[in-house]
Amino acid sequence: MHQLNRFFRVVCSTLLLGALSNAALGQSSSPTPLPNPQVTITTNVGAISVRLFRDKAPVSVENFLSYVDAGFYDGTIFHRVIPNFMIQGGGMTPDMQEKPVGDPIVNESKNRLHNVRGTLAMARTSDPDSATAQFFINQRTNLRLDWQPGAEGYTVFGEVIDGMSIVDYISTSPTAQIGPHGNVPLDPVIITKVERKSLL
């Protein structure tokens, strides 16, 4: 019995020392969640700063960042602009050529994020799991784009934290039908660069 008590005292002491060492080193037993990254979408009419919801839409955010890091968005345009609705971009060049993209991703619209004014969402076709590179910014609240029973929605994966006035300005662009594409700004709104912002 005495040996058993001594054994438990040794084990407890070892565990306590380990916990204290981890605390001193700033370590914890559970992994630290990754922060929600931020990006800057620089256009020829101004910059838009965005926070991405990695915790709520991890697949969409990592997909978007992969295009950002590859420089894919640089030189594309906001090619579909509808006032009092949204602005869409991220896949077409100024001469209205669609850039080649990677594989489509799974729809994450059930993440309880809503298509409210200032949010970023993935653009897609009628197939819920068809989103690739294109995205849109809600210029007004569009809750009808949310997931609801029996209807897949559009995945919200970020929000504008600065530059909403630029979004509003872009939304007023005069537009026209160009080939098969409608609501195309007559003066191209060019995304000159999209890059990550340092959180330090």
C-alpha positions in Angstrom: 0.0 0.0 0.0 2.8 2.3 0.9 4.5 1.6 -2.5 1.3 2.2 -4.3 0.8 5.6 -2.7 4.4 6.5 -3.5 3.8 5.5 -7.1 0.8 7.8 -7.4 2.8 10.7 -5.8 5.5 10.3 -8.4 3.0 10.2 -11.3 1.2 13.3 -10.1 4.5 15.2 -9.6 5.6 14.3 -13.1 2.2 15.4 -14.6 2.4 18.7 -12.6 5.9 19.4 -13.8 4.9 18.7 -17.4 2.0 21.1 -17.1 4.1 23.8 -15.5 6.7 23.4 -18.3 4.1 23.7 -21.0 2.7 26.8 -19.3 6.1 28.3 -19.1 6.7 27.7 -22.8 3.3 29.0 -23.7 2.1 25.6 -24.8 -1.3 24.0 -24.2 -2.6 20.5 -24.6 -5.2 21.6 -27.2 -4.1 23.1 -30.6 -4.5 26.8 -30.9 -7.1 27.7 -33.5 -5.8 29.5 -36.6 -6.7 33.1 -36.8 -9.2 34.5 -39.3 -7.0 36.0 -42.0 -7.4 39.3 -43.7 -6.9 40.3 -47.4 -6.8 43.5 -49.3 -8.6 43.6 -52.7 -7.0 46.6 -54.5 -8.8 47.9 -57.5 -8.3 50.7 -60.0 -11.0 52.7 -58.0 -9.8 52.0 -54.5 -9.1 49.2 -51.9 -11.4 46.9 -50.0 -10.2 45.2 -46.8 -11.8 41.8 -46.0 -11.8 39.5 -43.0 -12.2 35.8 -43.9 -14.2 33.4 -41.7 -11.8 30.4 -41.6 -13.6 29.1 -38.5 -17.0 29.0 -40.3 -16.1 28.3 -43.9 -12.7 26.6 -43.9 -12.9 25.0 -47.3 -14.0 28.2 -49.0 -11.4 30.3 -47.2 -8.5 28.0 -48.0 -9.7 27.7 -51.6 -9.9 31.5 -51.9 -6.4 32.0 -50.3 -4.9 29.5 -52.7 -6.0 31.7 -55.6 -4.8 34.8 -53.7 -1.3 33.3 -53.1 -1.1 32.2 -56.8 -1.8 35.8 -58.0 -4.8 34.5 -59.8 -7.0 37.5 -59.1 -4.5 40.1 -60.2 -5.7 41.7 -63.4 -9.2 40.2 -63.3 -12.3 42.5 -63.1 -15.6 42.9 -61.4 -17.5 41.7 -64.4 -21.1 41.6 -63.1 -22.4 44.6 -61.2 -26.1 45.0 -60.2 -27.0 48.1 -58.2 -28.7 47.5 -54.8 -27.7 43.8 -55.0 -24.1 42.8 -55.4 -20.8 43.0 -57.3 -19.2 39.9 -58.7 -15.6 39.3 -59.8 -12.6 37.1 -59.6 -12.7 35.1 -62.9 -12.8 37.3 -66.0 -10.1 39.3 -67.7 -10.8 42.9 -69.0 -11.5 41.4 -72.5 -14.2 39.1 -70.9 -12.2 35.9 -71.2 -12.7 33.5 -68.4 -9.6 32.3 -66.7 -9.0 28.6 -66.2 -9.7 27.4 -62.6 -9.1 24.5 -60.3 -11.6 21.9 -59.1 -14.9 23.1 -57.6 -15.4 23.0 -53.9 -18.1 21.8 -51.6 -20.9 24.2 -50.6 -20.7 25.4 -47.0 -23.8 27.6 -47.0 -25.2 25.8 -43.8 -22.5 27.5 -41.7 -25.1 30.0 -40.3 -23.5 33.0 -41.8 -25.9 35.3 -43.7 -25.7 37.1 -46.9 -25.9 40.5 -45.3 -24.6 43.8 -46.6 -20.8 43.8 -46.8 -20.3 40.0 -46.8 -18.3 38.0 -49.3 -19.8 34.8 -50.8 -18.8 32.2 -53.3 -20.3 32.6 -56.8 -21.5 29.3 -58.4 -23.8 27.8 -61.0 -27.1 26.1 -60.3 -25.0 23.2 -59.0 -24.5 23.9 -55.2 -21.0 22.4 -55.3 -19.7 24.2 -58.4 -17.9 27.2 -56.8 -14.3 27.8 -57.9 -12.6 31.2 -58.0 -15.4 33.7 -58.5 -16.9 35.6 -55.5 -19.3 38.4 -54.9 -19.8 41.1 -52.3 -23.3 41.8 -51.1 -24.0 45.5 -51.6 -27.2 45.1 -49.7 -28.7 42.3 -47.4 -29.8 39.4 -49.5 -31.1 36.8 -47.1 -32.8 34.9 -50.0 -29.3 33.7 -50.9 -28.9 31.9 -47.6 -29.3 28.2 -47.1 -32.8 27.1 -46.2 -34.5 23.7 -46.1 -34.9 22.4 -49.6 -32.7 25.1 -51.1 -28.9 25.3 -51.1 -27.6 28.8 -50.5 -24.5 30.8 -51.4 -21.6 30.3 -49.0 -20.6 33.4 -47.0 -16.9 33.2 -46.2 -15.8 36.8 -45.3 -16.9 40.4 -44.6 -15.7 43.8 -45.7 -14.1 45.6 -42.7 -12.9 48.7 -44.7 -13.8 50.1 -48.1 -17.5 49.5 -48.3 -17.7 52.9 -49.9 -15.7 51.5 -52.8 -18.2 48.6 -53.1 -21.0 51.1 -53.2 -19.2 53.1 -55.9 -18.6 50.1 -58.0 -22.2 49.1 -57.8 -23.2 52.4 -59.5 -21.1 51.6 -62.6 -22.9 52.0 -65.9 -23.2 48.6 -67.4 -24.1 46.9 -70.7 -24.6 43.5 -72.3 -21.3 42.3 -73.8 -21.7 39.1 -75.8 -23.4 36.6 -73.5 -22.6 38.5 -70.4 -25.0 41.0 -68.8 -24.4 43.8 -66.3 -20.8 44.3 -67.4 -19.3 47.7 -66.3 -18.6 49.9 -69.4 -15.4 51.2 -67.7 -13.6 48.0 -66.5 -13.3 47.8 -62.7 -9.9 46.0 -62.5 -8.7 44.0 -59.5 -5.0 45.0 -59.7 -4.0 42.9 -56.7 -5.3 40.7 -53.9 -2.9 40.0 -51.1 -2.9 38.8 -47.5 -2.6 41.4 -44.7 -0.2 40.8 -41.9 -2.0 40.5 -38.5 1.2 41.4 -36.6 
